[in-house]
């Protein structure tokens, strides 16, 4: 992009500007008279608000001196950058400077509750694609003077604004410094979405489990900030990324704190138990049918035997076929509009399930097992953790098909050893179980009032 100075002749400036913008058809370059002087009004009609342009030009024509306009540009580079932001630049004949008018369009949606993080009780607002609005939503909830916001610009072409939000004195200073240093490096890289940015920050962490927690809820973000976490937000993105995060954070919900202590604790254990169940339930079916048929209660042996004896496939392929079918229905439901997606999920599941059983391709038992597995997986609010669950279930199924219960135990131990080893930004991922911290276990696994904890400390 040229850095040439603006010329005194409007025709030359117009020609240069059109050349820089490759003669795009949404570039508006209008010649008009302002305060009895020839002027060139330049803007992008897809970025600038026509009503704002008319209002500000009318104000200028009414008698405000051009010298009183505070923001000016003197070269083509600054002029182009101002226009790309939605501003309007006015060039006056005989002057080698342009006046910048703030005319950017505003198409903001309201901060409605996120679709994928709904709660029964509590706040019902969420982040939007405006960075300043998102910081405002956080500050409204966290009225503390030690709430610190650091702005960075990343992306060689997109130049996205990024905010690092944390509480001074609670967040780890070394982690903050590392993030800031990495964002400085990313100024020369291509960054389009916040996922690319965070994946680059955590590129040294080798694990299939989610290394960061995404949330669209301001209340959830502020809760993590008070615990010493760091929130990374990007302009044009409606999510906040929380780092560093632990494994057990993915099983907590804002609803836990709006329920009674026992209810909140019970729901946390249900989510955690559902994760474990969805991980090993299909593998357990495969192991029992293949190697450990003797553990089935005597009263059920006939039912199970009648169900599987006509199936031409071994248990592993039965489960594999049903899991793939469920995944196809799930993906189809996500991509389609909501009313159609819900219909596909319900009708497709019933029809396909009934059809494969009637055709004798799978047994009734495996349909029940996979249906319960799918229901348990839906209790996990995190989309990334849900993806991890689905990926890990396949190797455990293979281990069960090869070695029975021994394969399930061995593969589960490998996962546990891996979780104990992983660190995210020098923070143990499996804390408070590894390293073991009983006090933190009570706080994370059990829903305990903060006031109760404070009294016990005293």
C-alpha positions as CSV (number, residue, x, y, z in Angstrom):
1,X,0.0,0.0,0.0
2,X,1.5,3.4,-0.9
3,X,2.6,5.9,1.7
4,X,2.5,8.9,-0.7
5,X,1.5,12.2,0.6
6,X,-1.9,13.6,-0.3
7,X,-1.8,16.0,-3.3
8,X,-3.4,19.4,-3.5
9,X,-5.4,18.4,-6.6
10,X,-8.5,16.4,-5.9
11,X,-8.4,14.6,-9.2
12,X,-5.0,13.2,-8.4
13,X,-6.1,12.0,-4.9
14,X,-9.2,10.4,-6.4
15,X,-7.2,8.6,-9.0
16,X,-4.8,7.3,-6.4
17,X,-7.5,6.2,-4.0
18,X,-9.4,4.3,-6.7
19,X,-6.2,2.6,-7.8
20,X,-5.4,1.5,-4.2
21,X,-8.9,0.0,-3.7
22,X,-8.6,-1.8,-7.1
23,X,-11.6,0.1,-8.4
24,X,-14.0,-1.7,-6.1
25,X,-17.6,-0.8,-6.7
26,X,-18.5,-0.1,-3.1
27,X,-16.1,2.8,-3.0
28,X,-17.9,6.1,-2.8
29,X,-16.0,9.2,-4.1
30,X,-18.3,12.2,-4.5
31,X,-17.3,15.7,-5.6
32,X,-19.2,18.5,-3.8
33,X,-18.9,22.0,-2.4
34,X,-18.3,22.7,1.3
35,X,-18.1,26.2,2.6
36,X,-17.7,27.5,-1.0
37,X,-14.7,25.1,-1.6
38,X,-14.5,22.1,-3.7
39,X,-14.3,18.9,-1.7
40,X,-14.0,15.2,-2.2
41,X,-16.0,12.9,0.1
42,X,-14.5,9.4,0.2
43,X,-16.0,6.3,2.0
44,X,-17.1,2.7,1.5
45,X,-20.8,2.4,1.3
46,X,-20.7,-1.1,2.8
47,X,-18.9,0.2,5.9
48,X,-20.1,3.8,6.4
49,X,-23.5,5.0,7.5
50,X,-25.1,7.3,5.0
51,X,-27.2,9.1,7.6
52,X,-24.1,9.9,9.7
53,X,-22.3,11.2,6.6
54,X,-25.1,13.6,5.8
55,X,-25.4,14.8,9.4
56,X,-21.7,15.5,9.7
57,X,-21.4,17.2,6.3
58,X,-24.5,19.3,7.1
59,X,-22.8,20.4,10.4
60,X,-19.6,21.3,8.5
61,X,-21.6,23.3,5.9
62,X,-23.4,25.1,8.7
63,X,-20.2,26.9,9.7
64,X,-17.8,24.8,11.7
65,X,-14.3,25.6,10.7
66,X,-12.3,22.8,9.1
67,X,-9.4,23.6,11.4
68,X,-11.5,22.6,14.4
69,X,-11.9,19.1,13.2
70,X,-9.5,17.1,15.5
71,X,-8.7,14.0,13.4
72,X,-6.8,14.5,10.2
73,X,-4.8,12.4,7.7
74,X,-1.9,13.6,5.6
75,X,-1.0,10.5,3.5
76,X,-2.7,7.8,1.5
77,X,-1.9,5.1,4.0
78,X,-3.7,6.7,6.9
79,X,-6.6,7.7,4.7
80,X,-7.1,4.2,3.4
81,X,-7.0,2.8,7.0
82,X,-9.6,5.3,8.1
83,X,-11.9,4.4,5.3
84,X,-11.6,0.7,5.9
85,X,-12.8,1.3,9.5
86,X,-16.0,2.8,8.1
87,X,-15.0,6.4,8.5
88,X,-15.4,9.1,5.8
89,X,-12.5,11.2,4.7
90,X,-13.1,14.7,3.3
91,X,-10.4,16.2,1.1
92,X,-10.6,20.0,0.3
93,X,-9.1,21.5,-2.8
94,X,-5.7,23.1,-2.2
95,X,-5.0,21.3,1.1
96,X,-2.7,18.3,1.6
97,X,-4.7,16.8,4.4
98,X,-8.0,15.1,4.9
99,X,-10.6,15.4,7.6
100,X,-11.8,12.1,9.2
101,X,-15.5,11.8,10.0
102,X,-16.7,9.1,12.4
103,X,-19.4,7.4,10.3
104,X,-18.9,3.6,10.9
105,X,-22.1,1.5,10.6
106,X,-23.3,-0.2,13.7
107,X,-25.0,-3.5,13.4
108,X,-24.8,-4.8,16.9
109,X,-27.0,-7.6,18.1
110,X,-28.3,-7.6,21.7
111,X,-26.4,-9.6,24.3
112,X,-28.9,-12.4,24.4
113,X,-28.3,-15.7,26.3
114,X,-26.0,-18.1,24.4
115,X,-27.8,-21.0,22.8
116,X,-25.2,-23.6,23.9
117,X,-24.9,-22.4,27.5
118,X,-28.4,-21.9,28.7
119,X,-29.2,-22.0,32.4
120,X,-32.4,-22.6,34.3
121,X,-31.8,-19.9,36.8
122,X,-29.4,-16.9,36.7
123,X,-28.3,-14.3,34.2
124,X,-29.6,-14.6,30.6
125,X,-27.1,-12.4,28.7
126,X,-24.1,-13.3,26.7
127,X,-21.2,-11.8,24.8
128,X,-21.5,-10.4,21.3
129,X,-19.1,-9.6,18.5
130,X,-18.1,-6.2,19.9
131,X,-15.0,-6.2,22.1
132,X,-15.9,-3.0,24.0
133,X,-19.4,-4.3,24.8
134,X,-17.9,-7.6,26.1
135,X,-15.5,-5.7,28.4
136,X,-18.4,-3.6,29.5
137,X,-20.4,-6.7,30.5
138,X,-17.5,-8.0,32.5
139,X,-16.9,-4.7,34.3
140,X,-20.6,-4.4,35.2
141,X,-20.3,-7.7,37.1
142,X,-16.8,-7.2,38.5
143,X,-16.7,-3.7,39.9
144,X,-13.1,-3.9,41.2
145,X,-10.2,-1.4,40.6
146,X,-7.7,-4.3,40.2
147,X,-9.5,-5.6,37.1
148,X,-6.9,-5.0,34.4
149,X,-7.4,-5.0,30.6
150,X,-4.4,-5.1,28.2
151,X,-5.1,-4.5,24.5
152,X,-3.1,-6.1,21.7
153,X,-3.4,-6.2,17.9
154,X,-2.8,-9.5,16.1
155,X,-2.9,-10.6,12.5
156,X,-0.8,-9.4,9.6
157,X,-3.8,-8.8,7.4
158,X,-6.9,-8.7,9.6
159,X,-5.4,-6.7,12.5
160,X,-7.9,-7.9,15.1
161,X,-8.0,-6.3,18.5
162,X,-7.4,-8.7,21.4
163,X,-8.0,-8.0,25.1
164,X,-6.3,-9.8,28.0
165,X,-8.5,-9.5,31.1
166,X,-7.4,-10.5,34.6
167,X,-7.4,-9.5,38.2
168,X,-4.1,-7.9,39.4
169,X,-2.6,-9.8,42.3
170,X,-4.6,-13.0,41.6
171,X,-3.5,-14.0,38.1
172,X,0.0,-15.4,37.6
173,X,2.2,-12.6,36.4
174,X,4.6,-15.0,34.5
175,X,1.6,-16.4,32.6
176,X,0.4,-12.9,31.7
177,X,3.8,-11.9,30.5
178,X,4.1,-15.1,28.4
179,X,0.7,-14.4,26.7
180,X,1.6,-10.8,26.0
181,X,5.0,-11.8,24.5
182,X,3.3,-14.4,22.3
183,X,0.7,-11.9,21.1
184,X,3.5,-9.5,20.1
185,X,4.9,-12.3,17.9
186,X,1.5,-13.0,16.4
187,X,1.3,-9.5,14.9
188,X,3.0,-10.8,11.8
189,X,0.9,-14.0,11.6
190,X,-2.4,-14.7,9.9
191,X,-5.1,-14.8,12.6
192,X,-8.8,-15.0,11.6
193,X,-10.5,-16.4,14.7
194,X,-9.8,-16.6,18.4
195,X,-9.3,-20.4,18.1
196,X,-6.2,-19.9,15.9
197,X,-4.8,-17.4,18.4
198,X,-5.3,-19.6,21.5
199,X,-4.0,-22.8,19.7
200,X,-0.8,-20.9,18.9
201,X,-0.4,-19.8,22.5
202,X,-0.9,-23.4,23.7
203,X,0.9,-25.1,20.9
204,X,3.4,-26.7,23.2
205,X,0.7,-28.6,25.2
206,X,0.4,-32.0,23.6
207,X,-3.0,-33.5,24.6
208,X,-6.2,-34.5,23.0
209,X,-8.2,-32.9,25.8
210,X,-9.3,-29.3,25.5
211,X,-6.5,-27.0,26.7
212,X,-8.8,-23.9,27.1
213,X,-12.4,-23.3,28.1
214,X,-14.6,-21.3,25.7
215,X,-17.6,-19.4,27.2
216,X,-20.1,-16.9,25.9
217,X,-21.3,-16.0,29.4
218,X,-20.1,-12.9,31.3
219,X,-21.1,-14.4,34.7
220,X,-19.0,-17.5,34.1
221,X,-16.1,-15.4,32.9
222,X,-16.1,-13.2,35.9
223,X,-16.3,-16.3,38.2
224,X,-13.1,-17.6,36.7
225,X,-11.4,-14.2,36.9
226,X,-12.0,-14.1,40.6
227,X,-10.2,-17.5,40.8
228,X,-7.1,-16.1,39.2
229,X,-7.8,-17.2,35.6
230,X,-7.1,-15.1,32.5
231,X,-9.7,-14.3,29.9
232,X,-8.7,-13.6,26.3
233,X,-11.3,-11.9,24.1
234,X,-11.1,-10.9,20.4
235,X,-13.0,-8.3,18.5
236,X,-15.6,-9.9,16.1
237,X,-15.8,-12.9,18.3
238,X,-18.6,-13.7,20.8
239,X,-16.6,-16.0,23.1
240,X,-14.1,-15.6,25.9
241,X,-11.2,-18.0,26.2
242,X,-10.3,-18.9,29.8
243,X,-6.7,-20.0,30.6
244,X,-5.2,-21.8,32.3
245,X,-8.0,-24.3,32.9
246,X,-8.3,-27.7,34.6
247,X,-10.1,-30.9,33.6
248,X,-12.9,-30.5,36.2
249,X,-13.9,-27.0,35.2
250,X,-15.7,-28.5,32.1
251,X,-18.2,-30.2,34.5
252,X,-19.2,-27.0,36.3
253,X,-22.2,-24.9,35.5
254,X,-23.5,-21.4,36.7
255,X,-26.7,-23.2,37.7
256,X,-24.7,-25.0,40.4
257,X,-24.5,-21.8,42.5
258,X,-28.2,-21.0,42.0
259,X,-29.3,-24.4,43.5
260,X,-29.0,-25.7,47.0
261,X,-25.7,-27.1,48.1
262,X,-26.7,-30.7,47.8
263,X,-28.4,-30.2,44.5
264,X,-25.4,-28.4,43.0
265,X,-23.0,-31.2,44.3
266,X,-25.3,-33.9,42.9
267,X,-25.4,-32.4,39.5
268,X,-21.7,-32.1,39.3
269,X,-21.2,-35.7,40.1
270,X,-23.9,-36.7,37.6
271,X,-22.0,-34.8,34.8
272,X,-18.7,-36.4,35.8
273,X,-20.2,-39.9,36.1
274,X,-21.9,-39.4,32.7
275,X,-18.5,-38.6,31.2
276,X,-17.0,-41.7,32.6
277,X,-20.1,-43.8,31.6
278,X,-20.1,-42.4,28.0
279,X,-16.4,-43.2,27.7
280,X,-16.5,-46.9,28.8
281,X,-20.2,-48.0,28.4
282,X,-20.0,-49.2,24.8
283,X,-16.6,-50.9,25.5
284,X,-18.1,-52.6,28.5
285,X,-20.8,-54.1,26.4
286,X,-18.3,-55.3,23.8
287,X,-16.1,-56.9,26.6
288,X,-19.1,-58.7,28.3
289,X,-20.5,-60.1,25.1
290,X,-17.1,-61.1,23.7
291,X,-15.2,-62.4,26.7
292,X,-17.2,-62.2,29.9
293,X,-20.7,-63.5,29.1
294,X,-20.7,-65.3,32.5
295,X,-21.2,-62.1,34.5
296,X,-24.6,-61.5,33.0
297,X,-27.4,-62.3,35.6
298,X,-29.0,-65.7,35.0
299,X,-32.4,-64.1,34.5
300,X,-31.1,-62.0,31.6
301,X,-29.0,-64.6,29.7
302,X,-31.9,-65.8,27.6
303,X,-33.0,-62.3,26.7
304,X,-29.5,-61.2,25.7
305,X,-28.8,-64.5,23.8
306,X,-32.0,-64.2,21.8
307,X,-31.2,-60.6,20.9
308,X,-27.6,-61.2,19.6
309,X,-27.8,-64.7,18.1
310,X,-29.2,-63.6,14.7
311,X,-26.8,-60.6,14.4
312,X,-24.2,-61.3,11.7
313,X,-21.6,-58.9,13.1
314,X,-19.4,-59.2,16.2
315,X,-20.2,-56.8,19.1
316,X,-17.5,-54.4,18.2
317,X,-19.0,-53.8,14.7
318,X,-22.5,-53.6,16.1
319,X,-21.4,-50.8,18.5
320,X,-19.3,-49.1,15.8
321,X,-22.2,-49.0,13.3
322,X,-24.6,-47.5,15.9
323,X,-22.1,-44.9,17.1
324,X,-21.3,-43.8,13.6
325,X,-25.1,-43.5,12.9
326,X,-25.6,-41.4,16.0
327,X,-22.7,-39.1,15.0
328,X,-24.1,-38.7,11.5
329,X,-27.5,-37.7,13.0
330,X,-25.8,-35.4,15.4
331,X,-23.8,-33.6,12.7
332,X,-26.9,-33.4,10.4
333,X,-28.9,-31.8,13.3
334,X,-26.2,-29.2,13.9
335,X,-25.9,-28.1,10.3
336,X,-29.6,-27.9,9.6
337,X,-32.0,-25.1,10.9
338,X,-33.2,-25.7,14.4
339,X,-36.8,-27.0,13.7
340,X,-35.5,-29.3,11.0
341,X,-32.5,-30.4,13.0
342,X,-34.7,-31.4,16.0
343,X,-37.0,-33.4,13.7
344,X,-34.0,-35.2,12.0
345,X,-32.6,-36.1,15.5
346,X,-35.8,-37.6,16.8
347,X,-37.4,-39.1,13.7
348,X,-34.1,-40.2,12.3
349,X,-33.0,-41.9,15.5
350,X,-36.3,-43.7,15.9
351,X,-36.6,-44.8,12.3
352,X,-33.0,-45.9,11.8
353,X,-32.9,-47.6,15.2
354,X,-36.0,-49.6,14.5
355,X,-34.9,-50.4,10.9
356,X,-31.5,-51.8,11.8
357,X,-33.0,-54.0,14.6
358,X,-35.7,-55.3,12.4
359,X,-33.2,-56.1,9.7
360,X,-31.1,-58.0,12.2
361,X,-28.0,-55.9,11.7
362,X,-27.7,-55.0,15.4
363,X,-29.3,-56.2,18.6
364,X,-31.8,-54.5,20.8
365,X,-29.3,-54.4,23.6
366,X,-26.6,-52.5,21.6
367,X,-29.3,-49.9,20.6
368,X,-30.1,-49.3,24.3
369,X,-26.4,-49.1,25.2
370,X,-25.6,-46.5,22.5
371,X,-28.7,-44.5,23.2
372,X,-27.8,-44.3,26.9
373,X,-24.2,-43.4,25.9
374,X,-25.5,-40.5,23.7
375,X,-27.7,-39.2,26.5
376,X,-24.8,-39.2,28.9
377,X,-22.6,-37.4,26.4
378,X,-25.2,-34.6,26.1
379,X,-24.8,-33.7,29.8
380,X,-21.3,-32.2,29.0
381,X,-21.8,-28.5,28.2
382,X,-18.4,-28.1,26.6
383,X,-18.4,-28.9,22.8
384,X,-14.7,-29.5,22.8
385,X,-14.8,-31.9,25.7
386,X,-17.7,-33.7,24.0
387,X,-15.5,-34.1,20.9
388,X,-12.7,-35.5,23.0
389,X,-15.1,-38.0,24.6
390,X,-16.3,-39.3,21.2
391,X,-12.7,-39.7,19.9
392,X,-11.4,-41.5,23.0
393,X,-14.3,-44.0,23.0
394,X,-13.1,-45.7,19.8
395,X,-9.7,-46.8,21.0
396,X,-11.2,-48.0,24.3
397,X,-13.7,-50.1,22.2
398,X,-10.9,-51.6,20.2
399,X,-9.0,-52.4,23.4
400,X,-12.2,-54.1,24.8
401,X,-12.7,-56.1,21.6
402,X,-9.1,-57.4,21.8
403,X,-8.5,-57.9,25.5
404,X,-11.9,-57.5,27.3
405,X,-11.9,-55.9,30.7
406,X,-8.1,-55.9,30.8
407,X,-8.1,-53.7,27.7
408,X,-10.6,-51.3,29.3
409,X,-8.6,-51.0,32.5
410,X,-5.3,-50.6,30.7
411,X,-6.6,-47.9,28.3
412,X,-8.3,-46.0,31.1
413,X,-5.1,-46.0,33.2
414,X,-3.2,-44.7,30.2
415,X,-5.7,-41.8,30.0
416,X,-5.3,-41.1,33.7
417,X,-1.6,-41.1,33.5
418,X,-1.7,-38.7,30.6
419,X,-4.1,-36.4,32.5
420,X,-1.7,-36.4,35.5
421,X,1.2,-35.5,33.3
422,X,-0.3,-32.6,31.3
423,X,0.3,-29.0,32.2
424,X,-1.3,-25.9,30.7
425,X,0.8,-22.7,31.1
426,X,2.6,-24.4,34.0
427,X,-0.6,-25.3,35.7
428,X,-1.4,-29.0,36.4
429,X,-4.4,-30.0,34.2
430,X,-5.7,-32.7,36.5
431,X,-5.5,-30.5,39.7
432,X,-6.7,-31.1,42.5
433,X,-6.2,-34.9,42.0
434,X,-2.7,-34.5,40.6
435,X,-1.1,-33.0,42.6
436,X,-3.6,-34.0,45.3
437,X,-5.1,-31.1,47.3
438,X,-8.0,-32.1,49.6
439,X,-9.1,-28.5,50.3
440,X,-9.4,-27.8,46.5
441,X,-11.2,-31.1,46.0
442,X,-14.0,-30.0,48.3
443,X,-14.3,-26.7,46.4
444,X,-14.2,-28.1,42.9
445,X,-16.1,-31.4,43.2
446,X,-18.5,-30.3,46.0
447,X,-20.6,-27.2,45.8
448,X,-19.8,-25.4,49.1
449,X,-20.8,-21.9,50.1
450,X,-17.8,-19.5,50.0
451,X,-19.0,-18.1,53.3
452,X,-18.7,-21.5,54.9
453,X,-15.2,-21.9,53.6
454,X,-14.2,-18.5,54.9
455,X,-15.6,-19.3,58.4
456,X,-13.6,-22.6,58.5
457,X,-10.4,-20.8,57.5
458,X,-10.8,-18.4,60.4
